[in-house]
Amino acid sequence: MTFNISVSLAKMLILLTLLLCFTGSLFSYNNFIDGHRIEINLEGMQDTEVYLAYHFGNRQYLRDTAYVNSEGYALFKGKETLPPGMYIIVLEDHSNFEVIVDQGEQDFTIYADPADLSGTARFEGSESNRKFYAYLRFFSEKNSLRRLLEQELRSDEAGPQRQAEIRAELERLDSEVRAEQDRIIENSPGALLSKILLAQRDADLPEPPLDEYGQADTDRMYMEYKERFFDNIDFSDPSLLYTPVYHSRLRIFFNNVLIQHPDSLIREADRIIDKARANREVIRYTVWFITNNAESSQVMGMDKLFVHMVDNYYLTDEVDWVEEERLERLREMVEDIRPLTMGNTAPEFTITGREGESISLHEIDAEYLILYFWDSECAFCREAMPLVREASERLAGQGVRVFAVNTENDRLRWQRALEEYPSAWIHANDTEILDTYNIYAIPKIFILDSEKRIIAKDIGAENIEDFLRQHIASGR
């Protein structure tokens, strides 16, 4: 949980393209109630401005500005009720502190000394923030003790007996923090603070089952952990969108918990989206997150998940918050990407070889074909070529071949450059192939199996050998 966030005003004003389509509508949340009024008294400050920002996912956005008068008094107010969530009071020097705005507690006063905002903040009219800051101070005290103990544990002076004592003390500190969280959750089960504390926790899992050898069955443990990862998230409540917590859980789940294979992620994406259907705003954010995470992923093959999300959510009635122009761009994008997703047969092409002969991709006989797009004037290609050559030579006995497709217009320059390239490779030159294979930068490398199905794409030359050895060993 992030308690002290450094927020720049520029960062607050950044809006992600698809988020922009629906964040504005969220501020109509229960706008029929009495509005909001947040008074701030800042000791020693005068004639300046303060800002009210809000969390949305992993971003922060500017909500309002207030003037601090000569007595250190500022006021944020409006006729609409703010969406419950964690908000940020930001001073002009960018120092800041967080407050909870909960349903039914939107008229309160904050007193604080700018020299120690978090340490001195006190509240009138907000029981949620009194509990929040009491917990923050409790947590800070325990965390300071933890750091000292961990520092001692890492030192050379702590012998075996003292190390055991330190570990016991660390466990006791963890138990105390957990007990305090339990107390808050039990006493205020519907409060946003309780939901935040609970949502950060993993589900309480049963004792690990044993396998046939009497050992802990790690596969079943993993499946149970994965299935119950979101047990403590209330998908029907959009208030967690206005904290960093829900975004963090999604990020950890899709990037760290799940096996990074597109088919596995597609199954889990659909399962989590089914849960998120409990609330309109939650499903919006969930669909956006998974789509954006897939599109920006550096993991090979995640474009398959991206295509799945666009096909099954954006281009169906599921999504109704994105304008038609953006949907049309998404439609065009996936039609370009779709033929090149992993598992699909690589698009066929016939191009001219070094002797003027026609070479058909699908007619090349190879157990594994490294499809290598390059240009003689590309510095990165010159760095990649020796790595591709070494990998292909070491794996030649496994039926690995290289099809090197040059993409430049000058065939004479290409022919001269071939003097430095292995003659055992299949060489050809073509410029029109760039569009077919979505080539915007080179080198670009695909690996195809004997049926010309794509088993790897956009793979680094340094990773070719390891990938193929693992793939061959797995018997796929």
C-alpha positions in Angstrom: 0.0 0.0 0.0 1.4 3.4 -1.0 1.1 6.0 1.8 3.4 8.8 0.6 3.2 9.5 -3.1 5.2 12.1 -4.9 2.8 13.7 -7.3 3.8 16.2 -9.9 1.1 18.4 -11.4 2.2 17.4 -14.9 1.7 13.7 -14.0 -1.8 14.5 -12.6 -2.9 15.9 -16.0 -1.9 12.8 -18.1 -4.9 10.9 -19.4 -4.5 7.6 -21.1 -6.3 7.3 -24.4 -8.9 4.8 -23.5 -9.3 5.9 -19.9 -10.3 9.3 -21.2 -13.3 7.8 -22.8 -14.9 7.0 -19.4 -13.2 8.7 -16.4 -15.3 11.8 -17.0 -18.5 10.0 -16.6 -17.5 8.5 -13.3 -17.6 11.9 -11.6 -21.4 11.8 -11.8 -21.2 9.1 -9.1 -24.2 9.6 -6.8 -24.3 13.3 -7.7 -27.8 13.6 -6.3 -26.5 13.6 -2.7 -25.4 16.7 -0.9 -22.0 17.4 -2.5 -18.6 17.7 -0.9 -16.9 20.2 1.3 -13.2 19.7 2.4 -11.8 22.4 4.5 -8.0 22.6 5.1 -6.1 24.6 7.7 -2.4 24.6 7.1 -0.3 26.1 9.9 2.0 28.9 8.7 0.9 28.9 5.1 -0.7 31.8 3.3 -1.4 33.3 -0.1 -0.7 30.2 -2.1 -2.6 27.4 -3.8 -3.3 23.8 -2.9 -4.6 21.1 -5.2 -7.0 18.2 -4.7 -6.0 15.2 -6.8 -7.5 11.7 -7.0 -6.2 8.3 -7.7 -7.6 6.4 -10.7 -5.9 3.0 -11.1 -2.1 3.7 -11.1 -2.5 7.3 -12.1 -3.3 10.5 -10.3 -5.4 13.3 -11.8 -6.0 16.9 -10.8 -9.6 17.4 -9.5 -9.7 20.9 -8.0 -7.6 23.9 -6.9 -8.2 26.1 -3.8 -6.6 29.3 -2.6 -4.9 29.4 0.8 -5.7 32.7 2.5 -3.6 34.7 4.9 -4.9 32.5 7.8 -3.8 29.3 6.2 -7.4 28.4 5.3 -8.5 26.7 2.0 -11.7 25.1 0.9 -12.6 22.5 -1.7 -16.3 22.3 -2.3 -18.8 21.3 -5.0 -22.4 20.4 -5.5 -21.6 16.9 -6.6 -20.6 14.0 -4.4 -17.0 12.8 -5.0 -16.6 9.1 -5.8 -15.3 7.4 -2.7 -11.6 6.7 -2.9 -8.2 7.9 -1.8 -7.5 11.6 -2.6 -4.3 13.6 -2.4 -3.8 17.1 -1.0 -0.9 18.6 -2.9 0.9 21.8 -1.9 2.7 24.0 -4.4 6.1 22.5 -3.5 4.6 19.1 -4.4 4.6 17.8 -0.9 1.4 16.0 -0.3 -0.7 13.7 1.9 -3.5 11.3 1.2 -7.0 11.3 2.7 -9.9 9.0 2.4 -13.2 10.3 1.0 -15.9 7.8 1.8 -19.6 7.7 1.1 -21.4 9.8 3.7 -18.2 11.5 4.9 -17.7 14.3 2.4 -17.9 17.3 4.7 -14.8 17.4 7.0 -11.9 19.6 8.1 -8.2 18.9 8.0 -5.6 20.5 10.2 -1.9 20.0 9.4 1.5 21.5 9.7 3.1 21.6 6.2 6.5 20.7 7.7 5.1 17.3 8.7 1.9 16.7 6.8 1.4 13.0 7.5 2.6 13.3 11.1 0.4 16.2 12.2 -2.7 15.7 10.1 -5.9 15.6 12.2 -9.5 15.5 11.2 -12.9 16.7 12.3 -16.0 15.2 10.7 -14.2 12.1 9.2 -14.0 9.0 11.3 -12.5 7.2 8.3 -9.5 9.5 8.2 -9.0 9.4 12.0 -8.8 5.6 11.7 -6.7 5.9 8.6 -4.0 8.1 10.2 -4.1 6.1 13.4 -3.3 3.1 11.4 -0.6 4.9 9.3 1.2 5.9 12.5 0.9 2.5 14.0 2.1 0.9 10.8 5.0 3.4 10.5 6.1 2.6 14.1 6.1 -1.1 13.4 7.8 -0.7 10.0 10.6 1.3 11.6 11.2 -1.5 14.1 11.1 -4.0 11.2 13.8 -2.1 9.3 16.1 -2.0 12.3 15.6 -5.7 12.9 16.3 -6.6 9.3 19.4 -4.4 9.3 20.6 -6.3 12.3 19.8 -9.6 10.7 21.9 -8.8 7.7 24.9 -7.7 9.8 27.8 -10.0 10.6 27.4 -9.4 14.4 24.1 -11.4 14.7 25.0 -15.0 15.6 22.6 -18.0 15.1 20.8 -17.5 18.4 20.2 -13.8 17.8 19.1 -14.5 14.2 16.5 -16.8 15.5 15.3 -14.2 18.0 15.1 -11.6 15.3 13.1 -13.8 13.0 10.7 -14.4 15.9 10.4 -10.7 16.6 9.7 -10.1 12.9 6.9 -12.6 12.9 5.5 -11.0 16.0 5.5 -7.6 14.3 3.7 -9.0 11.3 1.1 -10.6 13.6 0.6 -7.3 15.4 0.0 -5.4 12.1 -2.3 -8.2 10.9 -4.2 -8.1 14.2 -4.7 -4.3 13.9 -5.9 -4.7 10.3 -8.4 -7.4 11.5 -9.6 -5.1 14.2 -10.3 -2.3 11.7 -12.0 -4.6 9.3 -14.2 -6.2 12.0 -15.2 -2.9 13.5 -16.0 -1.1 10.2 -16.8 -3.8 7.7 -18.3 -1.5 5.1 -15.8 1.3 5.3 -13.5 2.1 2.4 -10.4 1.7 4.7 -11.5 -1.8 5.6 -12.0 -2.6 1.9 -8.6 -1.3 1.0 -6.8 -3.3 3.8 -8.7 -6.4 2.9 -8.3 -6.1 -0.9 -4.5 -6.1 -0.5 -4.5 -9.5 1.2 -4.2 -12.9 -0.4 -7.1 -15.3 0.4 -6.5 -17.5 3.4 -5.7 -20.8 1.8 -6.1 -24.3 3.4 -3.2 -26.5 4.3 -1.4 -27.6 1.1 -2.6 -30.9 -0.2 -0.2 -33.8 -0.5 0.8 -35.6 -3.7 1.1 -39.3 -4.1 4.6 -39.2 -2.5 3.4 -37.3 0.6 4.9 -34.0 -0.5 3.1 -30.7 -0.8 1.4 -30.7 -4.1 2.8 -27.4 -5.5 0.7 -27.6 -8.7 -2.6 -27.8 -6.8 -1.4 -25.1 -4.4 -0.7 -22.8 -7.4 -4.1 -23.5 -8.9 -5.8 -22.8 -5.6 -3.9 -19.6 -5.2 -4.6 -18.4 -8.7 -8.3 -19.3 -8.4 -8.7 -17.3 -5.2 -6.4 -14.4 -5.9 -9.3 -11.9 -6.1 -11.4 -13.4 -3.2 -11.0 -10.2 -1.1 -12.0 -7.8 -3.9 -15.5 -6.6 -4.0 -16.1 -6.3 -7.7 -19.5 -4.6 -7.1 -17.9 -1.6 -5.5 -16.2 0.9 -7.9 -14.5 2.8 -5.0 -11.4 0.6 -5.2 -10.8 2.1 -8.7 -10.1 5.3 -6.9 -7.2 3.8 -5.0 -4.0 2.2 -6.3 -5.1 -1.2 -4.9 -7.3 -2.7 -7.7 -4.8 -1.8 -10.4 -2.0 -3.3 -8.4 -3.8 -6.6 -7.9 -4.5 -6.8 -11.6 -0.9 -6.0 -12.5 0.5 -8.6 -10.1 -2.0 -11.2 -11.2 -1.5 -10.9 -15.0 2.3 -10.1 -14.9 3.6 -12.2 -12.0 1.1 -14.8 -10.9 0.0 -16.2 -14.2 2.2 -18.2 -16.6 3.1 -15.8 -19.3 1.5 -17.8 -22.2 -1.2 -16.0 -24.2 -3.7 -19.0 -24.1 -3.4 -19.1 -20.3 -3.9 -15.3 -20.0 -6.9 -15.4 -22.3 -8.7 -17.9 -20.1 -8.0 -15.9 -17.0 -8.9 -12.6 -18.6 -12.4 -13.9 -19.4 -12.8 -15.3 -15.9 -11.9 -12.1 -14.2 -14.0 -10.0 -16.6 -16.9 -12.2 -15.7 -16.4 -11.3 -12.0 -16.0 -7.6 -13.0 -19.5 -7.6 -14.6 -20.8 -7.0 -11.1 -20.3 -3.2 -11.7 -20.3 -1.2 -14.9 -17.3 0.9 -13.9 -15.3 -2.0 -12.7 -15.7 -4.0 -15.9 -14.7 -0.9 -17.9 -11.5 -0.6 -16.0 -10.8 -4.3 -16.1 -11.3 -4.6 -19.8 -9.1 -1.5 -20.4 -6.3 -2.7 -18.1 -6.1 -6.2 -19.7 -6.2 -4.8 -23.2 -3.6 -2.1 -22.5 -1.4 -4.5 -20.6 -1.4 -6.9 -23.5 -0.7 -4.2 -26.1 2.3 -2.8 -24.1 3.7 -6.2 -23.0 7.3 -7.1 -23.8 6.4 -10.7 -23.4 6.4 -12.7 -26.7 3.0 -13.6 -28.0 0.9 -11.2 -26.0 -0.6 -9.7 -29.2 -2.8 -12.8 -29.2 -4.4 -11.7 -26.0 -4.7 -8.1 -27.4 -6.5 -9.5 -30.4 -8.8 -11.6 -28.2 -9.7 -8.6 -26.1 -10.5 -6.4 -29.1 -12.5 -9.1 -30.8 -14.5 -10.2 -27.8 -15.0 -6.9 -25.9 -14.3 -3.7 -27.9 -15.9 -4.9 -31.2 -18.9 -6.4 -29.4 -21.7 -4.8 -27.4 -19.7 -5.3 -24.3 -17.9 -2.0 -24.7 -20.0 1.1 -25.3 -17.7 3.9 -24.0 -15.3 4.1 -26.9 -16.1 6.4 -29.9 -16.5 4.8 -33.3 -13.4 6.3 -34.7 -11.2 4.7 -32.1 -13.1 1.4 -32.5 -12.3 1.5 -36.3 -8.6 2.0 -35.6 -8.7 -1.0 -33.2 -10.5 -3.1 -35.9 -7.8 -2.2 -38.4 -5.0 -2.9 -36.0 -6.2 -6.4 -35.1 -6.7 -7.3 -38.7 -3.1 -6.5 -39.3 -1.9 -8.3 -36.2 -4.2 -11.4 -36.4 -2.4 -13.3 -39.2 0.9 -13.0 -37.3 -0.2 -14.2 -33.8 1.6 -17.2 -32.4 0.1 -20.5 -33.4 -1.1 -19.2 -36.7 0.4 -20.3 -40.0 2.8 -17.7 -41.3 1.5 -15.8 -44.3 2.8 -17.3 -47.5 4.9 -15.3 -49.9 7.1 -16.0 -52.9 10.1 -13.7 -53.5 13.3 -13.5 -55.6 16.4 -15.3 -54.4 20.0 -14.3 -55.0 20.2 -16.2 -58.4 16.9 -14.7 -59.6 14.9 -17.8 -58.6 11.5 -17.8 -57.0 11.4 -18.9 -53.4 8.2 -19.9 -51.6 8.2 -19.7 -47.8 5.8 -22.6 -47.4 7.9 -24.8 -49.7 11.1 -24.6 -47.7 11.8 -27.9 -46.0 12.9 -27.4 -42.4 12.0 -28.7 -39.0 12.4 -25.2 -37.7 12.8 -22.1 -39.9 14.3 -18.9 -38.6 12.7 -16.2 -40.6 15.1 -13.2 -40.4 14.3 -9.8 -41.9 17.3 -7.5 -42.3 18.9 -4.5 -44.1 22.5 -4.1 -45.0 22.7 -0.6 -43.5 21.0 -1.6 -40.2 23.5 -1.5 -37.4 21.3 -3.7 -35.2 21.1 -6.2 -38.0 24.9 -6.4 -38.1 24.9 -7.1 -34.3 22.2 -9.7 -34.6 23.6 -11.7 -37.6 26.5 -13.4 -35.8 24.1 -14.5 -33.0 21.6 -15.9 -35.5 24.5 -17.7 -37.4 25.9 -19.3 -34.2 22.4 -20.5 -33.0 21.6 -22.0 -36.4 25.0 -23.7 -36.7 24.7 -25.3 -33.3 21.2 -26.4 -34.0 21.7 -27.5 -37.6 21.4 -31.2 -36.5 17.9 -30.5 -35.2 16.8 -29.4 -38.7 17.1 -25.7 -38.1 17.5 -23.5 -41.2 17.6 -19.7 -41.8 15.6 -17.8 -44.4 17.2 -14.3 -44.5 14.9 -11.8 -46.2 16.5 -8.5 -47.1 14.1 -5.6 -47.2 16.0 -2.8 -49.0 15.5 -1.4 -52.5 19.1 -1.7 -53.7 19.6 -5.2 -54.9 23.2 -4.6 -55.8 24.0 -3.4 -52.3 22.2 -6.5 -50.9 24.3 -8.8 -53.2 27.5 -7.2 -52.0 26.4 -7.5 -48.3 25.8 -11.2 -48.8 29.6 -11.8 -48.8 29.5 -11.5 -45.0 26.5 -13.8 -44.6 26.6 -17.6 -44.5 26.1 -19.2 -47.9 24.1 -22.1 -46.3 21.3 -19.7 -45.5 18.4 -19.2 -47.9 18.7 -15.6 -49.2 16.1 -13.4 -50.9 15.2 -9.8 -51.3 11.8 -8.0 -51.3 10.4 -4.7 -50.1 6.7 -5.4 -50.4 6.9 -8.0 -47.7 7.2 -5.3 -45.1 3.4 -4.7 -44.9 2.5 -8.3 -44.9 4.7 -9.0 -41.8 4.1 -5.6 -40.0 7.7 -4.8 -40.2 8.3 -1.3 -38.8 11.8 -1.9 -37.4 14.5 -4.4 -38.2 15.9 -6.9 -37.5 12.7 -8.8 -37.0 12.8 -12.5 -36.3 10.1 -15.2 -36.5 10.6 -18.9 -35.8 8.3 -21.3 -37.6 7.8 -25.0 -37.1 7.7 -27.7 -39.9 4.1 -26.7 -40.7 5.1 -23.1 -40.9 3.2 -22.2 -37.8 4.6 -19.3 -35.8 6.1 -20.5 -32.6 8.1 -17.4 -31.8 8.1 -13.8 -33.0 10.0 -10.6 -32.3 12.5 -12.8 -30.5 15.9 -11.4 -29.7 18.8 -13.1 -31.7 20.5 -13.8 -28.3 17.4 -15.9 -27.2 17.0 -18.1 -30.3 19.1 -21.0 -29.2 17.6 -21.2 -25.7 14.1 -21.0 -27.0 14.5 -23.7 -29.6 16.3 -26.0 -27.2 13.5 -25.7 -24.7 10.9 -26.0 -27.4 12.5 -29.2 -28.8 13.0 -30.7 -25.3 9.4 -30.1 -24.5 8.3 -32.2 -27.5 5.9 -29.6 -28.7 
